[in-house]
Structure formats: structure tokens, C-alpha cells
Amino acid sequence: MPLTDEELLVIGNALLGELCNRLSIPQIRLAVGRAGFDAGRIPGEDRRSSVVPAVQRLFAELPYERKLVALSILAESVQVDEVKNLLRRHGFQYVNGEFIPVAMLDARELQFLPANSAELIARAFSRLLDGDENGAITSACGAVDTATIAVYENRGLGQPPNSFQAKVNTVLNNLGVYEEIEQDLVHSGVDTASAREIATELREATVHAANALQVIRRTFGDVHGRRPSYTHLTYESIKWASAICGLLEGKI
């Protein structure tokens, strides 16, 4: 879904506010000129109180498509991590040069997840957006726990182990997930050897992802006091958890 005019204005004003705060007035004129603004309409005096409203007004006047182009160019004038952190506070993700509402990311992904895990994955994204990275990791791992424990109960597999990785491995092996993937690939025309290799690599990747989540949850749960942000790791943790849950969609 394309961004609305209102969403473009929110993103544009956020980026312009960041640029105008960090750059000198000559640098501001240069940056917005590169983005396609009519720099000749910016007041000549060197006062931010005049220049900032002017560039915001010029952005608002741009046609929709030119706003999209301008946003990408403006984002290049700010470090990528700073752009991501800034936009996250406004409800957007900056992914591969595109501005995507976090809610849209959730909606696209949740349709491929078990219903009992989808809410927790959405909550993980929401907590990441709010800067609660520990809470995001907890929710992401909780999504996997919820899905795997449901399989234990439905399949009568007994008491789930404390080991996060063991639960994941037991459930996926019991359901024959990798064998099913291999068969589907063969039925789709993939040769048997390649299908087996793909399924084997997927099994190994899932084992490593489950173990990483187990260690991350334990490690950061034991860390106290002030520490730097680990946003990238948190985001990857959510994606690993989502991928594991996705293997169980339709099987619980």
C-alpha cells in the first residue's frame, strides 16, 4: 500500500527537522536543493526561525511523486541508523530505502503465522518501536514458546523441556516439517538432491536461530544497568522468531 499524503508529511517534517537541527543554514539550502526544492524561495536571512518553516512549506507543496523522491534524497543526508531511529518513533521503518508503516509490516507478516503467535510477534514490533528492546525480545521468544507448547499439548508430547531450542527441534521433527518441505519441492519440479539439500540447510538454520534466541533471551535478561541500544539484534531476533513460527502455521 502506498503512503498517504499525511504520512509523507509526517516523514518529511521529521527528516527536515533533523536536518535543520544538525546542519548549518548554507548546508540546509544545499541539501533541500539537491532534493528538488525551489531553493530560490527560501528567505535570504540566516535565521532558522525563517528558513525551517520555509523548507517545510516547500516540501508540503511538492506533488506526491516528487515528495517520494525528495524523501529518499533527504534521508541520504542523515546517517542510516539515525533515520531508522527517528522514523521508528513516528511509527515507520526505513527498509532498503523505503518508508514503511510498522503496522503494514505486521499485517504483511501476520497472515503467515499461527494465530496464537501472531499477536506476540506484533507486540514485539510494537515494543521495539517504543524502544523497549528487552520487552521486544521477550515477546518474540514468547511467540515461539506459545506455538511449540501448543503442539506439545495437541500431540500429547508430554512435559515441554525448559530448553527453548529443544522444544523447537522436538516439535518440528515430530511434525515432519522438513520432510514435508522436501516433498513439496520435489512435487514442484526440484530435483531430489537439491530438495534434500534445501531442507537440510533449513533445518540447520532453524536449529541455529532457535539456539541464538535462547542465548539472547537468557543473556539480556541477566544484564542490568545502563547499556547501549542493540536495535539491530532485537529486530533480527523478532525475524528469527517469526520464521520459526511460520514453519508451524497451519499445523497447530
PAKE-947590 format. One record per residue (C-alpha): residue number from 1; residue in one letter; chain; y, z, x. Coordinates in steps of 0.05 Angstrom, whole numbers, plus 5000, padded with zeros to 4 digits. Layout:
% PAKE-947590
PT  zalo  drengu  bavex  north    up  east
PT   NUM       A      A      Y     Z     X
...
% end
This chain:
% PAKE-947590
PT  zalo  drengu  bavex  north    up  east
PT     1       M      A   5000  5000  5000
PT     2       P      A   5069  4982  5027
PT     3       L      A   5121  5036  5039
PT     4       T      A   5172  5045  4985
PT     5       D      A   5247  5036  4997
PT     6       E      A   5255  5112  4992
PT     7       E      A   5200  5123  5045
PT     8       L      A   5233  5073  5091
PT     9       L      A   5299  5110  5085
PT    10       V      A   5266  5177  5100
PT    11       I      A   5233  5149  5163
PT    12       G      A   5295  5111  5184
PT    13       N      A   5342  5171  5176
PT    14       A      A   5293  5216  5213
PT    15       L      A   5288  5167  5272
PT    16       L      A   5362  5155  5273
PT    17       G      A   5376  5229  5271
PT    18       E      A   5330  5240  5331
PT    19       L      A   5361  5182  5370
PT    20       C      A   5432  5203  5356
PT    21       N      A   5416  5273  5378
PT    22       R      A   5385  5250  5444
PT    23       L      A   5427  5190  5464
PT    24       S      A   5499  5182  5484
PT    25       I      A   5543  5142  5437
PT    26       P      A   5541  5079  5481
PT    27       Q      A   5465  5085  5483
PT    28       I      A   5463  5093  5407
PT    29       R      A   5503  5029  5399
PT    30       L      A   5455  4993  5445
PT    31       A      A   5392  5020  5411
PT    32       V      A   5414  5002  5340
PT    33       G      A   5440  4935  5363
PT    34       R      A   5371  4919  5391
PT    35       A      A   5342  4940  5323
PT    36       G      A   5384  4887  5288
PT    37       F      A   5442  4929  5263
PT    38       D      A   5511  4897  5258
PT    39       A      A   5539  4940  5315
PT    40       G      A   5608  4910  5305
PT    41       R      A   5614  4952  5241
PT    42       I      A   5604  5017  5279
PT    43       P      A   5670  5055  5287
PT    44       G      A   5701  5047  5356
PT    45       E      A   5716  5121  5367
PT    46       D      A   5668  5162  5409
PT    47       R      A   5654  5214  5356
PT    48       R      A   5584  5228  5330
PT    49       S      A   5613  5250  5263
PT    50       S      A   5635  5178  5253
PT    51       V      A   5580  5139  5289
PT    52       V      A   5519  5173  5258
PT    53       P      A   5537  5163  5185
PT    54       A      A   5556  5091  5202
PT    55       V      A   5489  5073  5232
PT    56       Q      A   5452  5108  5175
PT    57       R      A   5493  5067  5125
PT    58       L      A   5479  5002  5163
PT    59       F      A   5404  5017  5162
PT    60       A      A   5406  5030  5087
PT    61       E      A   5439  4962  5076
PT    62       L      A   5384  4923  5113
PT    63       P      A   5335  4883  5069
PT    64       Y      A   5265  4912  5063
PT    65       E      A   5231  4868  5115
PT    66       R      A   5287  4878  5166
PT    67       K      A   5281  4954  5156
PT    68       L      A   5208  4950  5176
PT    69       V      A   5225  4911  5239
PT    70       A      A   5282  4958  5255
PT    71       L      A   5238  5019  5248
PT    72       S      A   5188  4994  5298
PT    73       I      A   5243  4978  5348
PT    74       L      A   5277  5045  5337
PT    75       A      A   5210  5082  5347
PT    76       E      A   5204  5048  5416
PT    77       S      A   5268  5084  5436
PT    78       V      A   5234  5152  5426
PT    79       Q      A   5171  5176  5462
PT    80       V      A   5109  5163  5421
PT    81       D      A   5088  5237  5417
PT    82       E      A   5158  5256  5394
PT    83       V      A   5156  5202  5340
PT    84       K      A   5088  5227  5315
PT    85       N      A   5111  5300  5314
PT    86       L      A   5176  5283  5279
PT    87       L      A   5145  5239  5225
PT    88       R      A   5087  5287  5214
PT    89       R      A   5138  5338  5188
PT    90       H      A   5161  5286  5138
PT    91       G      A   5091  5270  5113
PT    92       F      A   5077  5207  5154
PT    93       Q      A   5031  5187  5211
PT    94       Y      A   5051  5137  5264
PT    95       V      A   4986  5099  5277
PT    96       N      A   4982  5036  5320
PT    97       G      A   5056  5021  5309
PT    98       E      A   5052  5031  5234
PT    99       F      A   5082  5085  5190
PT   100       I      A   5030  5110  5141
PT   101       P      A   5037  5167  5090
PT   102       V      A   4988  5222  5105
PT   103       A      A   4967  5223  5032
PT   104       M      A   4948  5150  5038
PT   105       L      A   4905  5164  5099
PT   106       D      A   4870  5217  5058
PT   107       A      A   4860  5171  4998
PT   108       R      A   4830  5116  5040
PT   109       E      A   4782  5162  5075
PT   110       L      A   4761  5210  5020
PT   111       Q      A   4725  5155  4980
PT   112       F      A   4673  5151  5036
PT   113       L      A   4659  5226  5038
PT   114       P      A   4615  5273  4997
PT   115       A      A   4656  5304  4942
PT   116       N      A   4643  5375  4967
PT   117       S      A   4671  5358  5036
PT   118       A      A   4729  5313  5016
PT   119       E      A   4775  5370  4995
PT   120       L      A   4766  5406  5061
PT   121       I      A   4780  5343  5101
PT   122       A      A   4843  5332  5060
PT   123       R      A   4862  5405  5072
PT   124       A      A   4851  5395  5147
PT   125       F      A   4900  5337  5148
PT   126       S      A   4949  5378  5108
PT   127       R      A   4945  5437  5156
PT   128       L      A   4953  5390  5215
PT   129       L      A   5016  5363  5182
PT   130       D      A   5042  5434  5173
PT   131       G      A   5029  5450  5247
PT   132       D      A   4971  5497  5233
PT   133       E      A   4923  5466  5282
PT   134       N      A   4874  5524  5283
PT   135       G      A   4871  5521  5207
PT   136       A      A   4860  5446  5211
PT   137       I      A   4801  5453  5257
PT   138       T      A   4772  5508  5213
PT   139       S      A   4777  5464  5151
PT   140       A      A   4747  5404  5187
PT   141       C      A   4687  5444  5211
PT   142       G      A   4682  5476  5142
PT   143       A      A   4674  5406  5112
PT   144       V      A   4613  5394  5156
PT   145       D      A   4585  5463  5141
PT   146       T      A   4593  5452  5066
PT   147       A      A   4557  5386  5068
PT   148       T      A   4500  5407  5112
PT   149       I      A   4488  5474  5076
PT   150       A      A   4485  5435  5010
PT   151       V      A   4428  5392  5039
PT   152       Y      A   4392  5455  5063
PT   153       E      A   4395  5483  4993
PT   154       N      A   4377  5418  4957
PT   155       R      A   4319  5402  5004
PT   156       G      A   4292  5472  5010
PT   157       L      A   4300  5473  5085
PT   158       G      A   4305  5548  5088
PT   159       Q      A   4360  5591  5120
PT   160       P      A   4411  5548  5157
PT   161       P      A   4417  5567  5231
PT   162       N      A   4481  5595  5260
PT   163       S      A   4486  5536  5307
PT   164       F      A   4534  5484  5279
PT   165       Q      A   4501  5429  5319
PT   166       A      A   4431  5449  5298
PT   167       K      A   4450  5445  5224
PT   168       V      A   4477  5375  5233
PT   169       N      A   4418  5350  5272
PT   170       T      A   4366  5380  5225
PT   171       V      A   4400  5352  5163
PT   172       L      A   4410  5281  5190
PT   173       N      A   4338  5278  5217
PT   174       N      A   4309  5306  5152
PT   175       L      A   4346  5254  5111
PT   176       G      A   4325  5198  5157
PT   177       V      A   4397  5175  5162
PT   178       Y      A   4389  5138  5228
PT   179       E      A   4324  5104  5206
PT   180       E      A   4359  5081  5142
PT   181       I      A   4417  5053  5183
PT   182       E      A   4369  5016  5228
PT   183       Q      A   4333  4986  5168
PT   184       D      A   4398  4965  5135
PT   185       L      A   4420  4930  5198
PT   186       V      A   4354  4891  5202
PT   187       H      A   4360  4871  5129
PT   188       S      A   4430  4847  5144
PT   189       G      A   4403  4799  5197
PT   190       V      A   4410  4842  5260
PT   191       D      A   4351  4835  5307
PT   192       T      A   4304  4895  5311
PT   193       A      A   4320  4914  5382
PT   194       S      A   4396  4913  5371
PT   195       A      A   4388  4951  5305
PT   196       R      A   4348  5005  5340
PT   197       E      A   4398  5009  5397
PT   198       I      A   4456  5017  5349
PT   199       A      A   4421  5072  5310
PT   200       T      A   4402  5108  5375
PT   201       E      A   4474  5105  5401
PT   202       L      A   4500  5131  5334
PT   203       R      A   4450  5188  5337
PT   204       E      A   4474  5207  5407
PT   205       A      A   4547  5201  5389
PT   206       T      A   4537  5246  5328
PT   207       V      A   4500  5298  5369
PT   208       H      A   4557  5300  5419
PT   209       A      A   4611  5302  5364
PT   210       A      A   4576  5360  5329
PT   211       N      A   4570  5398  5394
PT   212       A      A   4643  5385  5411
PT   213       L      A   4664  5412  5343
PT   214       Q      A   4621  5474  5353
PT   215       V      A   4653  5488  5421
PT   216       I      A   4724  5472  5398
PT   217       R      A   4718  5518  5338
PT   218       R      A   4690  5575  5380
PT   219       T      A   4738  5565  5438
PT   220       F      A   4803  5561  5399
PT   221       G      A   4781  5616  5352
PT   222       D      A   4777  5662  5413
PT   223       V      A   4845  5643  5442
PT   224       H      A   4903  5689  5426
PT   225       G      A   4977  5689  5440
PT   226       R      A   5024  5631  5453
PT   227       R      A   4994  5565  5475
PT   228       P      A   5016  5492  5477
PT   229       S      A   5002  5445  5420
PT   230       Y      A   4936  5408  5420
PT   231       T      A   4951  5359  5364
PT   232       H      A   4910  5301  5392
PT   233       L      A   4848  5344  5398
PT   234       T      A   4858  5371  5328
PT   235       Y      A   4865  5301  5300
PT   236       E      A   4803  5278  5336
PT   237       S      A   4765  5338  5311
PT   238       I      A   4782  5320  5239
PT   239       K      A   4759  5249  5250
PT   240       W      A   4693  5272  5282
PT   241       A      A   4681  5318  5223
PT   242       S      A   4698  5263  5174
PT   243       A      A   4650  5215  5209
PT   244       I      A   4593  5265  5205
PT   245       C      A   4606  5280  5132
PT   246       G      A   4609  5205  5118
PT   247       L      A   4537  5198  5141
PT   248       L      A   4518  5245  5085
PT   249       E      A   4557  5210  5029
PT   250       G      A   4510  5195  4971
PT   251       K      A   4454  5237  5000
PT   252       I      A   4472  5307  4975
% end
